[in-house]
Amino acid sequence: LDKRGTGRVSLASFYGANQEGEWRFGESEDYLRQLGALDESSFSQGKQVIIPNYLQGASNCIVGTSSYLICCANECESILSGIEDAVGEAVAQPELVLKLVANMSNFEDEAPRLDTGLKHQLHRIAETHGGKVPLHGRLFAQWLHYVFPRECPFPHKAGAATALTPSEFGDSYIASQNEVASHASLLHKAGVAVSEAAEEQWMSQWSEEEELLTDYSLQLSAPWEGADRVFAWVGALVVAAILIGFRLVTSSGKVHQTTLLGTGFDQKAHLV
C-alpha cells in the first residue's frame, strides 16, 4: 500500500483494503488518532495512517493484560542500537551520524532516504544543542522516522497519544461500515492528489519541539551559551585592562588620580 516509501498510506487506501477483505484494517478514525497512528498534517495528501505507529499500536498486540502488552517488535531499536554502538556515547557529531546511517539499510535491504532536506534537519538538531546530536531525544527519533519511515515510528510529543487497548477505548474502536465506505470512496481521488509538489511536502508532520529522555547537562550546551562564554572572557579582559591602567596612572602622582576620579574636585583642590 505504501508505494511512495513514506511509511504512510492514505486513510482511503487503508479502508479500501478493509473492504476488499483485509479485516485487520478496521480501526476507526478516532481510535487511530488516539493511538498516534494518524497523520492529519498534509492538506494535499489528506489523512494518512502511519505504518510503524499502527503496527505497534495496542490494537495489534496479541496479548493484553492490566499489567503489560505483547506487541509487534520495534524494528527501529536495532537501527538506534547500531548507531549507539558505533558512536560509543549519548551524543554525536552530525557528520558522523550521516556517515553511519548512509552505510545502513532498511529491513528490505534498501538504502535509507538521505536527501538534502534530511541532512539539513540533522544539522539543525545539532545547532539546537550546541553542535551535537543527542541520540535519546524526540528530534533525533523524528529524524530517524523520516530516514527509515517504515521501521521507525513517528515520536509524538508527550501526552499526544495513548496506548489504549480496544476494550479500554470502547465499542467505537472499530469503524462502522458507513465510515469504511465513505473513506474508501475517496480512494481514486487520493491517488490523483499525489503530485511532485506533494512528494516534496511529505515531511509536513515535522515539528521542532524537543524532548530529551535523559539528562544531557554534562554533554550538551545551548547555542547561546558559547557566545556567553566569549562575552564573559572579553568582559574580564576589559576589566583587567582598566585596573592595570588605573594603577599606572596612580603611580605617577596623586593629582592624576583625582583627575581620573573627577575634574571638578581637582579644580577646587588647585584653587585652595
Buried (B, 14 or more C-beta within 10 A) or exposed (E): EBEEEBBBBBBBBBBBBBBEEEEEBBBBBBBBBBBBBBBBBBEBBBBBBBBBBBBBBBBBBEEBEEEEBEBEEBBBEEBBEBBBEEBEEBBBEBEBBBEBBEEBEBEEEEEBBBEEEBBEBBBEBBEBBBBBBBBBBBBBBBBBBBBBBBBBBBBBEEEEBEBBBBEEBEEEBBBEEEBBBBBBEBBEEBEEBBEEEBEEBBBBBBEEEBEBEEEBEEBBBEEEEEEEEEEEEEEEEEEEEEEEEEEEEEEEEEEBBBBEEEEEEBEEEEEE
